[in-house]
């Protein structure tokens, strides 16, 4: 009898494992895997490592829209520059990493940008209209982005937990994706898991990003 019980136990365990695998595969097909940097919505000049680590230069988008009333995520910054005193270029916003959200992009957009590379383009044209530069970033810095869409739509920015009130963006509409504009000399890591946040979100209602509708 003991052998039969063992057999039944093995069969049940096998069924449970199959069920868990099916659920996992279903989760991936429902957009969970879109909580990563979307290659097709990111500039070819940006290198993507392990789905959430970036190097290079250019615009990069996460593959899911911000659907929640209030969401928070972080970018952990690693400087690839040599140690030393701040450089004058570090204070120039045109050389700074930019953070925020962006509307959907595609390879056609980046091809058009490449053709117009020598001409002056506005923030609306280069995809950074809903993004802000943060200057003088150092190795180990954490940039937090909080987006609220109910009541007064607003994008807030935080550096190592401190609010950057002067950078806040008000009154935006439409579907937007978390985004970053990379610069040479930096590596950044997108952090969406609340357990990996280095700082607190500005309020309890700001939860981690949820893949309600992803673009895979």
C-alpha positions in Angstrom: 0.0 0.0 0.0 2.9 2.3 0.8 4.1 2.0 -2.7 0.7 2.9 -4.1 0.5 5.9 -1.9 3.9 7.0 -3.1 2.8 6.6 -6.7 -0.3 8.6 -6.2 1.8 11.3 -4.4 4.2 11.5 -7.3 1.3 11.8 -9.8 -0.3 14.6 -7.8 3.0 16.4 -7.5 3.5 16.1 -11.2 0.0 17.5 -11.8 0.8 20.4 -9.5 4.0 21.2 -11.3 2.2 21.1 -14.7 -0.4 23.4 -13.4 2.2 25.8 -12.0 4.1 25.8 -15.3 0.8 26.5 -17.2 0.1 29.4 -14.9 3.6 30.8 -15.4 3.3 30.5 -19.2 -0.1 32.2 -19.0 1.3 35.1 -17.0 4.0 35.7 -19.6 1.5 35.7 -22.4 -0.6 38.2 -20.4 2.1 40.8 -20.5 4.2 40.2 -17.4 7.3 40.0 -19.6 6.6 43.5 -20.9 7.8 44.9 -17.5 11.2 45.2 -19.2 12.9 47.6 -21.6 11.1 47.3 -25.0 13.8 46.8 -27.7 11.5 47.8 -30.6 10.6 51.1 -28.7 14.2 51.9 -27.8 16.9 53.7 -29.8 19.3 51.3 -31.6 22.2 53.2 -29.9 21.1 52.0 -26.5 22.4 48.7 -25.2 20.1 46.5 -23.2 21.4 43.9 -20.8 19.3 41.4 -18.9 16.1 43.3 -20.0 16.5 46.1 -17.5 20.1 47.4 -17.6 21.0 50.1 -20.1 24.2 51.6 -21.5 24.8 53.9 -24.5 23.0 57.0 -25.6 19.4 57.6 -26.7 15.7 57.1 -25.7 14.5 53.9 -24.1 11.0 52.9 -23.1 9.5 50.2 -20.8 7.1 47.9 -22.7 4.0 48.7 -20.7 1.8 51.8 -20.3 1.2 53.4 -16.9 -2.4 52.3 -16.2 -2.6 52.9 -12.5 -3.9 56.0 -10.8 -0.6 56.3 -9.0 2.7 54.4 -9.8 6.3 54.6 -8.7 9.5 53.2 -10.1 13.3 53.8 -9.7 16.4 54.0 -11.9 19.6 53.0 -10.1 22.5 54.9 -11.6 26.0 53.7 -12.1 28.7 56.1 -13.4 31.2 54.7 -15.8 33.3 57.9 -15.6 36.6 58.1 -13.8 36.5 59.2 -10.2 37.3 62.9 -9.6 35.7 66.3 -9.1 32.5 67.2 -11.0 33.1 68.2 -14.5 31.6 71.4 -16.1 29.8 69.2 -18.6 28.0 67.4 -15.7 26.1 70.7 -14.9 24.9 71.0 -18.5 21.3 69.7 -18.9 22.0 68.8 -22.5 24.5 66.2 -21.2 22.3 64.9 -18.4 20.2 61.7 -18.2 16.5 62.4 -18.6 13.7 60.7 -16.8 9.9 60.5 -17.1 7.5 59.0 -19.5 7.0 59.0 -23.3 4.4 58.1 -25.8 4.7 55.0 -27.9 7.8 54.9 -30.2 8.8 52.5 -33.0 11.7 51.8 -35.3 10.3 54.2 -37.9 10.5 57.0 -35.3 14.2 56.3 -34.7 15.0 56.1 -38.4 13.4 59.5 -38.9 15.4 60.9 -35.9 18.6 59.6 -37.5 17.8 61.4 -40.8 17.3 64.7 -38.9 20.2 64.2 -36.6 22.0 67.4 -37.8 18.9 69.6 -37.4 17.6 71.2 -34.3 14.7 69.2 -32.8 12.4 70.1 -30.0 11.6 68.0 -27.0 8.2 67.1 -28.6 10.0 65.9 -31.7 12.7 63.8 -29.9 10.2 62.1 -27.6 11.3 63.8 -24.4 8.4 66.3 -23.9 7.3 64.5 -20.7 10.9 64.0 -19.4 13.3 66.1 -17.3 17.1 66.2 -17.1 18.8 65.6 -13.8 22.3 66.9 -13.7 25.4 66.0 -11.7 24.4 62.4 -11.1 26.9 60.2 -9.3 27.6 56.5 -9.0 25.0 55.0 -6.7 22.4 57.7 -7.1 18.7 56.7 -7.2 16.2 58.5 -9.3 12.6 57.9 -8.4 9.6 58.7 -10.7 6.1 58.9 -9.4 3.1 59.3 -11.8 -0.4 60.1 -10.7 -3.3 60.2 -13.2 -6.4 60.8 -11.0 -7.4 64.3 -10.0 -4.5 66.4 -11.2 -2.2 64.4 -13.5 1.4 64.9 -12.4 4.9 63.4 -12.9 7.2 63.9 -9.8 10.9 63.3 -9.6 13.1 62.3 -6.7 16.9 62.1 -6.2 17.9 59.8 -3.4 14.5 60.2 -1.8 14.5 64.0 -2.0 11.7 65.6 -4.1 12.8 67.8 -7.0 9.7 70.0 -7.0 11.0 72.3 -9.7 11.0 69.5 -12.2 7.4 68.3 -11.7 5.3 68.0 -14.8 1.6 68.8 -14.7 -1.3 68.2 -17.1 -0.4 65.4 -19.4 -2.8 63.1 -21.3 -2.9 59.9 -23.2 -1.1 56.5 -22.9 2.5 56.9 -21.7 5.4 54.5 -21.0 8.1 54.8 -18.4 11.2 56.2 -20.2 14.8 57.3 -19.9 17.2 59.2 -22.2 20.6 57.6 -21.8 24.0 59.4 -22.1 27.4 57.9 -22.6 29.3 57.3 -19.4 26.4 55.9 -17.4 24.8 52.6 -16.8 21.3 52.5 -15.3 19.1 49.7 -14.0 15.3 49.9 -14.1 13.8 48.8 -10.8 10.1 47.9 -10.6 10.1 45.4 -7.7 9.1 47.1 -4.5 11.5 44.9 -2.5 14.4 46.3 -4.5 13.5 50.0 -4.1 16.2 52.0 -2.3 13.8 54.8 -1.4 10.2 55.1 -0.2 7.5 56.2 -2.7 6.0 59.6 -1.9 2.8 58.1 -0.6 1.3 54.7 0.1 -1.0 55.0 -2.9 2.0 55.0 -5.3 2.5 51.3 -5.9 5.0 49.5 -8.2 4.2 49.4 -11.9 1.7 46.8 -13.0 1.6 45.2 -16.4 -2.1 45.8 -17.1 -1.5 46.1 -20.8 1.9 45.3 -22.3 3.5 45.7 -25.7 5.7 42.6 -26.2 
